[in-house]
Amino acid sequence: MMTINGIPTTDKNIIAIYNLLLNATLENPIRTSYLKAATGLNERTIRDRINRLVFDYGIPAGTTRTQNAGYFIAKTEEELKAIYLPILAQGKEELRRVNKLKENFTNWNKEEQ
């Protein structure tokens, strides 16, 4: 089977997204609207394909949550941190919420009995 950086060439959508992201940078990311227009895919499918690049093909692709938001492949440590630090912060906040919900449920349940 033919591949490009380990990605099967039969998956045209992932190859198209990968090729677009190759030239993107932290300073000049590819916006979702551009990916939608270039691929004809909806936003959810684009996110799914980028997740496949990360999880299935080992590509350090992601997005930032800044005013200049968009997708790119991290080529430096700085770019990698720009992708993962917001995800890490969100994960910590989500875990804090889960723990508080469990605590609230336990306390609320006791009060109701």
MMTF fields as JSON, N, C-alpha, C and O atoms, coordinates in Angstrom:
{
  "mmtfVersion": "1.0.0",
  "mmtfProducer": "UNKNOWN",
  "numBonds": 451,
  "numAtoms": 452,
  "numGroups": 113,
  "numChains": 1,
  "numModels": 1,
  "chainsPerModel": [1],
  "groupsPerChain": [113],
  "chainIdList": ["A"],
  "bondAtomList": [4, 2, 8, 6, 12, 10, 16, 14, 20, 18, 24, 22, 28, 26, 32, 30, 36, 34, 40, 38, 44, 42, 48, 46, 52, 50, 56, 54, 60, 58, 64, 62, 68, 66, 72, 70, 76, 74, 80, 78, 84, 82, 88, 86, 92, 90, 96, 94, 100, 98, 104, 102, 108, 106, 112, 110, 116, 114, 120, 118, 124, 122, 128, 126, 132, 130, 136, 134, 140, 138, 144, 142, 148, 146, 152, 150, 156, 154, 160, 158, 164, 162, 168, 166, 172, 170, 176, 174, 180, 178, 184, 182, 188, 186, 192, 190, 196, 194, 200, 198, 204, 202, 208, 206, 212, 210, 216, 214, 220, 218, 224, 222, 228, 226, 232, 230, 236, 234, 240, 238, 244, 242, 248, 246, 252, 250, 256, 254, 260, 258, 264, 262, 268, 266, 272, 270, 276, 274, 280, 278, 284, 282, 288, 286, 292, 290, 296, 294, 300, 298, 304, 302, 308, 306, 312, 310, 316, 314, 320, 318, 324, 322, 328, 326, 332, 330, 336, 334, 340, 338, 344, 342, 348, 346, 352, 350, 356, 354, 360, 358, 364, 362, 368, 366, 372, 370, 376, 374, 380, 378, 384, 382, 388, 386, 392, 390, 396, 394, 400, 398, 404, 402, 408, 406, 412, 410, 416, 414, 420, 418, 424, 422, 428, 426, 432, 430, 436, 434, 440, 438, 444, 442, 448, 446],
  "bondOrderList": [1, 1, 1, 1, 1, 1, 1, 1, 1, 1, 1, 1, 1, 1, 1, 1, 1, 1, 1, 1, 1, 1, 1, 1, 1, 1, 1, 1, 1, 1, 1, 1, 1, 1, 1, 1, 1, 1, 1, 1, 1, 1, 1, 1, 1, 1, 1, 1, 1, 1, 1, 1, 1, 1, 1, 1, 1, 1, 1, 1, 1, 1, 1, 1, 1, 1, 1, 1, 1, 1, 1, 1, 1, 1, 1, 1, 1, 1, 1, 1, 1, 1, 1, 1, 1, 1, 1, 1, 1, 1, 1, 1, 1, 1, 1, 1, 1, 1, 1, 1, 1, 1, 1, 1, 1, 1, 1, 1, 1, 1, 1, 1],
  "groupList": [{"groupName": "MET", "atomNameList": ["N", "CA", "C", "O"], "elementList": ["N", "C", "C", "O"], "formalChargeList": [0, 0, 0, 0], "bondAtomList": [1, 0, 2, 1, 3, 2], "bondOrderList": [1, 1, 2], "singleLetterCode": "M", "chemCompType": "L-PEPTIDE LINKING"}, {"groupName": "THR", "atomNameList": ["N", "CA", "C", "O"], "elementList": ["N", "C", "C", "O"], "formalChargeList": [0, 0, 0, 0], "bondAtomList": [1, 0, 2, 1, 3, 2], "bondOrderList": [1, 1, 2], "singleLetterCode": "T", "chemCompType": "L-PEPTIDE LINKING"}, {"groupName": "ILE", "atomNameList": ["N", "CA", "C", "O"], "elementList": ["N", "C", "C", "O"], "formalChargeList": [0, 0, 0, 0], "bondAtomList": [1, 0, 2, 1, 3, 2], "bondOrderList": [1, 1, 2], "singleLetterCode": "I", "chemCompType": "L-PEPTIDE LINKING"}, {"groupName": "ASN", "atomNameList": ["N", "CA", "C", "O"], "elementList": ["N", "C", "C", "O"], "formalChargeList": [0, 0, 0, 0], "bondAtomList": [1, 0, 2, 1, 3, 2], "bondOrderList": [1, 1, 2], "singleLetterCode": "N", "chemCompType": "L-PEPTIDE LINKING"}, {"groupName": "GLY", "atomNameList": ["N", "CA", "C", "O"], "elementList": ["N", "C", "C", "O"], "formalChargeList": [0, 0, 0, 0], "bondAtomList": [1, 0, 2, 1, 3, 2], "bondOrderList": [1, 1, 2], "singleLetterCode": "G", "chemCompType": "PEPTIDE LINKING"}, {"groupName": "PRO", "atomNameList": ["N", "CA", "C", "O"], "elementList": ["N", "C", "C", "O"], "formalChargeList": [0, 0, 0, 0], "bondAtomList": [1, 0, 2, 1, 3, 2], "bondOrderList": [1, 1, 2], "singleLetterCode": "P", "chemCompType": "L-PEPTIDE LINKING"}, {"groupName": "ASP", "atomNameList": ["N", "CA", "C", "O"], "elementList": ["N", "C", "C", "O"], "formalChargeList": [0, 0, 0, 0], "bondAtomList": [1, 0, 2, 1, 3, 2], "bondOrderList": [1, 1, 2], "singleLetterCode": "D", "chemCompType": "L-PEPTIDE LINKING"}, {"groupName": "LYS", "atomNameList": ["N", "CA", "C", "O"], "elementList": ["N", "C", "C", "O"], "formalChargeList": [0, 0, 0, 0], "bondAtomList": [1, 0, 2, 1, 3, 2], "bondOrderList": [1, 1, 2], "singleLetterCode": "K", "chemCompType": "L-PEPTIDE LINKING"}, {"groupName": "ALA", "atomNameList": ["N", "CA", "C", "O"], "elementList": ["N", "C", "C", "O"], "formalChargeList": [0, 0, 0, 0], "bondAtomList": [1, 0, 2, 1, 3, 2], "bondOrderList": [1, 1, 2], "singleLetterCode": "A", "chemCompType": "L-PEPTIDE LINKING"}, {"groupName": "TYR", "atomNameList": ["N", "CA", "C", "O"], "elementList": ["N", "C", "C", "O"], "formalChargeList": [0, 0, 0, 0], "bondAtomList": [1, 0, 2, 1, 3, 2], "bondOrderList": [1, 1, 2], "singleLetterCode": "Y", "chemCompType": "L-PEPTIDE LINKING"}, {"groupName": "LEU", "atomNameList": ["N", "CA", "C", "O"], "elementList": ["N", "C", "C", "O"], "formalChargeList": [0, 0, 0, 0], "bondAtomList": [1, 0, 2, 1, 3, 2], "bondOrderList": [1, 1, 2], "singleLetterCode": "L", "chemCompType": "L-PEPTIDE LINKING"}, {"groupName": "GLU", "atomNameList": ["N", "CA", "C", "O"], "elementList": ["N", "C", "C", "O"], "formalChargeList": [0, 0, 0, 0], "bondAtomList": [1, 0, 2, 1, 3, 2], "bondOrderList": [1, 1, 2], "singleLetterCode": "E", "chemCompType": "L-PEPTIDE LINKING"}, {"groupName": "ARG", "atomNameList": ["N", "CA", "C", "O"], "elementList": ["N", "C", "C", "O"], "formalChargeList": [0, 0, 0, 0], "bondAtomList": [1, 0, 2, 1, 3, 2], "bondOrderList": [1, 1, 2], "singleLetterCode": "R", "chemCompType": "L-PEPTIDE LINKING"}, {"groupName": "SER", "atomNameList": ["N", "CA", "C", "O"], "elementList": ["N", "C", "C", "O"], "formalChargeList": [0, 0, 0, 0], "bondAtomList": [1, 0, 2, 1, 3, 2], "bondOrderList": [1, 1, 2], "singleLetterCode": "S", "chemCompType": "L-PEPTIDE LINKING"}, {"groupName": "VAL", "atomNameList": ["N", "CA", "C", "O"], "elementList": ["N", "C", "C", "O"], "formalChargeList": [0, 0, 0, 0], "bondAtomList": [1, 0, 2, 1, 3, 2], "bondOrderList": [1, 1, 2], "singleLetterCode": "V", "chemCompType": "L-PEPTIDE LINKING"}, {"groupName": "PHE", "atomNameList": ["N", "CA", "C", "O"], "elementList": ["N", "C", "C", "O"], "formalChargeList": [0, 0, 0, 0], "bondAtomList": [1, 0, 2, 1, 3, 2], "bondOrderList": [1, 1, 2], "singleLetterCode": "F", "chemCompType": "L-PEPTIDE LINKING"}, {"groupName": "GLN", "atomNameList": ["N", "CA", "C", "O"], "elementList": ["N", "C", "C", "O"], "formalChargeList": [0, 0, 0, 0], "bondAtomList": [1, 0, 2, 1, 3, 2], "bondOrderList": [1, 1, 2], "singleLetterCode": "Q", "chemCompType": "L-PEPTIDE LINKING"}, {"groupName": "TRP", "atomNameList": ["N", "CA", "C", "O"], "elementList": ["N", "C", "C", "O"], "formalChargeList": [0, 0, 0, 0], "bondAtomList": [1, 0, 2, 1, 3, 2], "bondOrderList": [1, 1, 2], "singleLetterCode": "W", "chemCompType": "L-PEPTIDE LINKING"}],
  "groupTypeList": [0, 0, 1, 2, 3, 4, 2, 5, 1, 1, 6, 7, 3, 2, 2, 8, 2, 9, 3, 10, 10, 10, 3, 8, 1, 10, 11, 3, 5, 2, 12, 1, 13, 9, 10, 7, 8, 8, 1, 4, 10, 3, 11, 12, 1, 2, 12, 6, 12, 2, 3, 12, 10, 14, 15, 6, 9, 4, 2, 5, 8, 4, 1, 1, 12, 1, 16, 3, 8, 4, 9, 15, 2, 8, 7, 1, 11, 11, 11, 10, 7, 8, 2, 9, 10, 5, 2, 10, 8, 16, 4, 7, 11, 11, 10, 12, 12, 14, 3, 7, 10, 7, 11, 3, 15, 1, 3, 17, 3, 7, 11, 11, 16],
  "groupIdList": [1, 2, 3, 4, 5, 6, 7, 8, 9, 10, 11, 12, 13, 14, 15, 16, 17, 18, 19, 20, 21, 22, 23, 24, 25, 26, 27, 28, 29, 30, 31, 32, 33, 34, 35, 36, 37, 38, 39, 40, 41, 42, 43, 44, 45, 46, 47, 48, 49, 50, 51, 52, 53, 54, 55, 56, 57, 58, 59, 60, 61, 62, 63, 64, 65, 66, 67, 68, 69, 70, 71, 72, 73, 74, 75, 76, 77, 78, 79, 80, 81, 82, 83, 84, 85, 86, 87, 88, 89, 90, 91, 92, 93, 94, 95, 96, 97, 98, 99, 100, 101, 102, 103, 104, 105, 106, 107, 108, 109, 110, 111, 112, 113],
  "secStructList": [7, 7, 3, 3, 6, 6, 3, 3, 6, 6, 7, 2, 2, 2, 2, 2, 2, 2, 2, 2, 2, 2, 6, 7, 7, 1, 1, 1, 7, 5, 7, 2, 2, 2, 2, 2, 2, 2, 2, 7, 7, 7, 2, 2, 2, 2, 2, 2, 2, 2, 2, 2, 2, 2, 2, 6, 6, 7, 7, 7, 3, 3, 3, 7, 7, 1, 6, 6, 7, 7, 3, 3, 3, 7, 7, 1, 2, 2, 2, 2, 2, 2, 2, 2, 2, 2, 2, 2, 2, 2, 2, 2, 2, 2, 2, 2, 2, 2, 2, 2, 2, 2, 2, 2, 2, 2, 2, 2, 2, 2, 2, 2, 7],
  "xCoordList": [0.837, 0.0, 0.887, 1.871, 0.537, 1.279, 0.905, -0.258, 1.921, 1.679, 2.476, 3.469, 2.012, 2.736, 2.927, 1.957, 4.161, 4.491, 3.664, 3.233, 3.452, 2.71, 1.208, 0.496, 0.718, -0.724, -1.084, -0.494, -2.041, -2.416, -2.923, -3.741, -2.44, -2.867, -4.326, -4.907, -4.919, -6.335, -7.243, -8.399, -6.744, -7.549, -7.29, -6.493, -7.973, -7.732, -7.954, -7.209, -8.978, -9.265, -8.144, -7.745, -7.641, -6.55, -5.289, -4.572, -5.017, -3.852, -3.993, -3.025, -5.18, -5.401, -5.168, -4.489, -5.728, -5.545, -4.071, -3.53, -3.425, -2.002, -1.176, -0.334, -1.41, -0.652, -0.88, 0.053, -2.102, -2.377, -1.669, -1.14, -1.661, -1.049, 0.472, 1.099, 1.066, 2.53, 3.114, 4.18, 2.442, 2.959, 2.47, 2.889, 1.588, 1.06, 2.037, 2.824, 1.974, 2.824, 1.984, 0.818, 2.57, 1.903, 1.504, 0.413, 2.382, 2.103, 1.137, 0.447, 1.087, 0.233, -0.49, -0.199, -1.442, -2.145, -3.224, -3.6, -3.709, -4.795, -6.116, -6.355, -6.951, -8.25, -9.195, -9.099, -10.104, -11.097, -11.908, -12.206, -12.264, -13.063, -12.325, -12.944, -11.008, -10.218, -10.191, -10.335, -10.006, -10.016, -11.369, -11.432, -12.451, -13.793, -13.929, -14.423, -13.492, -13.603, -12.705, -13.097, -11.517, -10.552, -10.917, -10.617, -11.57, -11.85, -13.314, -13.637, -14.205, -15.634, -16.163, -17.31, -15.34, -15.743, -16.333, -16.027, -17.176, -17.697, -16.688, -15.719, -16.931, -15.974, -15.741, -14.605, -16.795, -16.657, -15.768, -14.923, -15.965, -15.169, -13.714, -12.805, -13.493, -12.12, -11.429, -10.29, -12.111, -11.527, -11.218, -10.174, -12.143, -11.924, -10.69, -9.882, -10.539, -9.393, -8.083, -7.059, -8.107, -6.899, -6.571, -5.401, -7.586, -7.341, -6.737, -5.88, -7.165, -6.577, -5.115, -4.281, -4.801, -3.392, -2.564, -1.458, -3.108, -2.394, -2.313, -1.224, -3.458, -3.504, -3.127, -2.504, -3.496, -3.226, -1.89, -1.26, -1.456, -0.276, 0.877, 1.898, 0.734, 1.842, 2.255, 3.41, 1.33, 1.635, 1.304, 0.194, 2.224, 1.948, 1.127, 1.591, -0.09, -0.966, -1.932, -2.317, -2.311, -3.271, -3.624, -3.335, -4.26, -4.718, -4.4, -4.08, -4.492, -4.357, -5.713, -6.611, -5.839, -7.098, -6.864, -7.367, -6.109, -5.797, -6.625, -7.415, -6.437, -7.132, -6.757, -7.572, -5.538, -5.053, -5.176, -4.233, -6.34, -6.55, -6.531, -6.926, -6.066, -6.036, -5.173, -4.542, -5.149, -4.43, -3.044, -2.816, -2.126, -0.777, -0.117, -0.617, 0.986, 1.796, 2.956, 3.706, 3.101, 4.175, 5.528, 5.787, 6.375, 7.726, 8.788, 9.967, 8.362, 9.275, 8.62, 7.417, 9.435, 8.918, 7.905, 6.896, 8.175, 7.255, 5.889, 4.858, 5.878, 4.616, 3.898, 2.676, 4.646, 4.038, 3.369, 2.246, 4.061, 3.493, 2.247, 1.298, 2.243, 1.066, -0.151, -1.288, 0.092, -1.003, -1.419, -2.607, -0.459, -0.855, -1.129, -1.889, -0.555, -0.797, -2.271, -2.782, -2.974, -4.407, -5.214, -6.171, -4.833, -5.524, -5.288, -6.21, -4.063, -3.723, -4.511, -5.045, -4.582, -5.341, -6.82, -7.453, -7.364, -8.765, -8.984, -9.979, -8.063, -8.173, -8.178, -8.958, -7.311, -7.27, -8.587, -9.103, -9.125, -10.396, -11.54, -12.417, -11.539, -12.575, -12.494, -13.526, -11.288, -11.12, -11.58, -12.195, -11.288, -11.746, -13.268, -13.849, -13.908, -15.375, -15.93, -16.901, -15.325, -15.765, -15.687, -16.634, -14.563, -14.397, -15.419, -15.949, -15.699, -16.685, -18.087, -18.865, -18.421, -19.73, -19.906, -20.966, -18.885, -18.955, -19.12, -19.914, -18.367, -18.475, -19.869, -20.486, -20.363, -21.698, -22.765, -23.69, -22.636, -23.621, -23.641, -24.707, -22.461, -22.379, -23.005, -23.805, -22.652, -23.18, -24.659, -25.418, -25.069, -26.47, -27.333, -28.418, -26.859, -27.593, -27.812, -28.877, -26.815, -26.935, -27.977, -28.75, -27.994, -28.936, -30.371, -31.291, -30.569, -31.914, -32.514, -33.731, -31.687, -32.213, -32.696, -33.162],
  "yCoordList": [-1.176, 0.0, 1.247, 1.319, 2.198, 3.461, 4.344, 4.428, 4.995, 5.9, 7.185, 7.233, 8.212, 9.475, 9.699, 9.921, 9.643, 9.762, 8.793, 9.133, 7.592, 6.566, 6.618, 5.744, 7.629, 7.788, 7.136, 7.476, 6.202, 5.561, 6.587, 7.446, 6.491, 7.439, 7.228, 8.063, 6.124, 5.88, 6.788, 6.992, 7.339, 8.251, 9.682, 10.411, 10.057, 11.349, 12.541, 13.518, 12.47, 13.598, 13.838, 14.98, 12.769, 12.935, 13.419, 14.27, 12.895, 13.35, 14.831, 15.583, 15.257, 16.669, 17.558, 18.581, 17.17, 17.964, 17.975, 19.03, 16.83, 16.735, 17.675, 18.415, 17.651, 18.507, 19.987, 20.784, 20.364, 21.762, 22.16, 23.266, 21.264, 21.584, 21.638, 22.298, 20.962, 20.952, 22.353, 22.623, 23.235, 24.589, 25.59, 26.747, 25.153, 26.048, 26.134, 25.217, 27.246, 27.461, 28.065, 28.403, 28.198, 28.859, 30.28, 30.736, 30.975, 32.352, 32.425, 33.429, 31.381, 31.364, 30.011, 29.211, 29.766, 28.484, 28.45, 29.48, 27.248, 27.064, 27.116, 26.317, 28.043, 28.185, 27.062, 26.499, 26.759, 25.716, 26.041, 25.149, 27.294, 27.683, 27.357, 26.958, 27.527, 27.199, 25.69, 25.221, 24.929, 23.466, 22.969, 22.038, 23.592, 23.207, 23.463, 22.613, 24.634, 24.984, 24.099, 23.692, 23.806, 23.027, 21.55, 20.898, 21.018, 19.58, 19.232, 18.105, 20.2, 19.913, 19.182, 18.734, 19.058, 18.365, 19.347, 20.539, 18.848, 19.714, 19.78, 19.021, 20.691, 20.946, 19.706, 19.421, 18.981, 17.784, 16.739, 16.118, 16.553, 15.572, 16.018, 15.192, 17.308, 17.83, 17.539, 17.071, 17.816, 17.518, 16.028, 15.644, 15.197, 13.747, 13.35, 12.546, 13.902, 13.556, 14.044, 13.369, 15.2, 15.698, 14.816, 14.54, 14.375, 13.425, 12.13, 11.54, 11.688, 10.489, 10.725, 9.834, 11.935, 12.251, 12.092, 11.551, 12.567, 12.507, 11.076, 10.582, 10.412, 9.113, 7.932, 6.979, 7.987, 6.844, 6.952, 5.937, 8.188, 8.353, 9.095, 9.347, 9.448, 10.037, 11.428, 11.814, 12.193, 13.552, 14.535, 14.483, 15.429, 16.375, 17.577, 18.716, 17.299, 18.348, 18.819, 18.056, 20.07, 20.61, 22.032, 22.531, 22.672, 24.037, 24.855, 24.313, 26.15, 27.049, 27.683, 27.641, 28.264, 28.913, 30.406, 31.018, 30.962, 32.385, 33.117, 32.507, 34.415, 35.204, 34.723, 34.781, 34.256, 33.756, 32.229, 31.531, 31.73, 30.285, 29.604, 30.177, 28.381, 27.564, 26.345, 26.206, 25.47, 24.199, 24.283, 25.036, 23.492, 23.391, 22.149, 21.561, 21.763, 20.671, 21.297, 22.104, 20.927, 21.479, 21.024, 19.832, 22.001, 21.708, 22.143, 21.825, 22.876, 23.315, 23.026, 22.781, 23.061, 22.873, 23.967, 23.698, 25.202, 26.317, 26.042, 26.269, 25.558, 25.251, 24.1, 24.125, 23.103, 21.98, 22.451, 22.05, 23.301, 23.834, 24.668, 24.634, 25.412, 26.218, 25.328, 25.749, 24.101, 23.152, 22.489, 22.45, 21.967, 21.11, 21.827, 21.301, 22.989, 23.651, 24.016, 23.8, 24.558, 24.815, 23.528, 23.523, 22.453, 21.173, 20.675, 20.186, 20.8, 20.387, 21.196, 20.634, 22.506, 23.361, 22.979, 22.923, 22.721, 22.317, 20.979, 20.799, 20.053, 18.752, 18.877, 18.209, 19.73, 19.951, 20.538, 20.129, 21.491, 22.11, 21.1, 21.088, 20.264, 19.228, 18.245, 17.85, 17.846, 16.934, 17.59, 16.934, 18.866, 19.604, 19.593, 19.42, 19.779, 19.771, 18.386, 18.273, 17.34, 15.967, 15.705, 15.195, 16.054, 15.829, 16.606, 16.091, 17.835, 18.652, 18.084, 18.074, 17.614, 16.992, 15.771, 15.585, 14.949, 13.761, 14.155, 13.558, 15.157, 15.65, 16.211, 15.91, 17.024, 17.606, 16.525, 16.611, 15.517, 14.439, 13.726, 13.451, 13.431, 12.743, 13.59, 13.088, 14.865, 15.762, 16.045, 16.051, 16.274, 16.571, 15.36, 15.496, 14.186, 12.947, 12.722, 12.256, 13.049, 12.901, 13.865, 13.507, 15.086, 16.095, 15.734, 16.073, 15.055, 14.724, 13.544, 13.358, 12.756, 11.552, 11.826, 10.915],
  "zCoordList": [0.0, 0.0, 0.0, 0.736, -0.811, -0.89, 0.306, 0.699, 0.868, 1.989, 1.81, 1.085, 2.488, 2.598, 4.088, 4.813, 4.548, 5.967, 6.817, 7.919, 6.296, 7.012, 6.836, 7.33, 6.141, 5.924, 4.597, 3.571, 4.59, 3.323, 2.308, 2.637, 1.094, 0.058, -0.333, -1.026, 0.102, -0.191, 0.62, 0.248, 1.723, 2.538, 2.079, 2.67, 1.027, 0.366, 1.297, 1.234, 2.166, 3.053, 4.053, 4.285, 4.64, 5.604, 4.895, 5.421, 3.725, 2.951, 2.614, 2.727, 2.204, 1.862, 3.077, 2.981, 4.216, 5.434, 5.832, 6.164, 5.802, 6.136, 5.258, 5.765, 3.964, 3.042, 3.325, 3.226, 3.673, 4.009, 5.304, 5.411, 6.279, 7.568, 7.509, 8.338, 6.55, 6.442, 6.33, 6.885, 5.63, 5.415, 6.451, 6.443, 7.342, 8.371, 9.538, 9.777, 10.256, 11.431, 12.544, 12.338, 13.71, 14.826, 14.443, 14.786, 13.737, 13.328, 12.152, 11.976, 11.358, 10.169, 10.063, 9.174, 10.988, 10.973, 9.895, 9.336, 9.617, 8.652, 9.41, 10.316, 9.04, 9.711, 9.304, 8.214, 10.211, 9.953, 8.707, 7.912, 8.531, 7.36, 6.064, 5.078, 6.064, 4.876, 4.657, 3.528, 5.733, 5.612, 5.107, 4.304, 5.58, 5.111, 3.619, 2.878, 3.184, 1.763, 0.899, -0.194, 1.385, 0.595, 0.499, -0.501, 1.546, 1.571, 1.35, 0.975, 1.582, 1.5, 2.726, 2.734, 3.758, 4.979, 5.983, 5.945, 6.879, 7.936, 9.086, 9.123, 10.011, 11.089, 11.96, 12.338, 12.274, 13.107, 12.425, 13.069, 11.126, 10.382, 10.294, 10.37, 10.134, 10.109, 11.439, 11.456, 12.554, 13.872, 14.008, 14.534, 13.524, 13.575, 12.77, 13.235, 11.575, 10.729, 11.347, 11.24, 11.985, 12.645, 13.848, 14.111, 14.573, 15.666, 15.142, 15.799, 13.986, 13.381, 13.016, 13.177, 12.519, 12.247, 13.52, 13.49, 14.631, 15.908, 16.432, 16.726, 16.548, 17.224, 16.337, 16.805, 15.076, 14.192, 13.461, 13.164, 13.17, 12.323, 12.994, 12.354, 14.272, 15.015, 14.582, 14.765, 14.01, 13.551, 14.684, 15.212, 15.078, 16.159, 15.674, 15.709, 15.226, 14.692, 15.768, 16.654, 15.68, 16.634, 16.294, 15.207, 17.256, 17.069, 18.308, 19.366, 18.16, 19.299, 19.556, 18.715, 20.726, 21.099, 21.289, 22.232, 20.394, 20.451, 19.401, 18.681, 19.326, 18.309, 16.908, 15.987, 16.755, 15.468, 15.425, 15.055, 15.806, 15.931, 14.573, 13.558, 14.587, 13.387, 13.618, 14.665, 12.643, 12.741, 12.113, 11.166, 12.66, 12.111, 12.692, 13.651, 12.117, 12.646, 13.409, 12.858, 14.671, 15.501, 14.973, 14.809, 14.714, 14.232, 15.235, 15.079, 16.267, 17.324, 18.672, 18.759, 19.711, 21.074, 21.418, 22.07, 20.979, 21.23, 20.599, 21.232, 19.37, 18.699, 19.393, 19.537, 19.82, 20.528, 21.817, 22.12, 22.571, 23.811, 23.543, 24.326, 22.452, 22.101, 21.858, 22.072, 21.413, 21.188, 22.496, 22.815, 23.257, 24.376, 25.695, 26.509, 25.946, 27.228, 27.44, 28.539, 26.442, 26.647, 26.874, 27.649, 26.207, 26.399, 27.824, 28.477, 28.295, 29.651, 30.681, 31.638, 30.486, 31.404, 31.399, 32.453, 30.226, 30.13, 30.837, 31.54, 30.651, 31.306, 32.819, 33.496, 33.353, 34.802, 35.295, 36.335, 34.553, 34.939, 34.855, 35.719, 33.836, 33.703, 34.866, 35.409, 35.257, 36.382, 37.685, 38.526, 37.852, 39.035, 39.104, 40.175, 37.953, 37.894, 38.227, 38.975, 37.683, 37.979, 39.478, 40.077, 40.074, 41.511, 42.324, 43.309, 41.924, 42.643, 42.47, 43.423, 41.283, 41.067, 41.961, 42.559, 42.054, 42.906, 44.372, 45.099, 44.794, 46.167, 46.422, 47.443, 45.497, 45.646, 45.717, 46.524, 44.879, 44.871, 46.216, 46.768, 46.736, 48.028, 49.122, 49.911, 49.178, 50.211, 50.018, 50.987, 48.816, 48.519, 48.831, 49.396, 48.466, 48.695, 50.192, 50.596, 51.015, 52.468, 53.024, 53.912, 52.5, 52.977, 52.638, 53.383, 51.528, 51.063, 51.822, 51.81, 52.471, 53.143, 54.528, 55.211]
}
